[in-house]
């Protein structure tokens, strides 16, 4: 079971983090938090479908067996909320 969960794994930074970790250790497995599982992942990547990143979201399924979260998700595409 993986010990690390990566958010934002379908975007630029998160995707690079996952690819690097998989390349460094051929036995490593990584869980990724996604809103829908539509991407083709390598066999060592375990998608965990979650709600949106909001306070009311239920993340209990995504966190099962996880000891660390690497948060790479962002809302940079929502321009009206940027200062």
GIBEL-V189304 format. One record per pair of residues at least 24 apart in sequence whose C-alpha atoms are under 6 Angstrom apart, sorted by the first residue. I is the first residue (numbers start at 1). J is the second residue. Records with the same first field share a line. If there is no record, write none. Layout:
I->J  J
This chain:
2->29  30
3->66  67
4->30  66  68  69
5->31  32  69
6->32  69  70  71
7->33  71  72  73
8->72  73
14->72
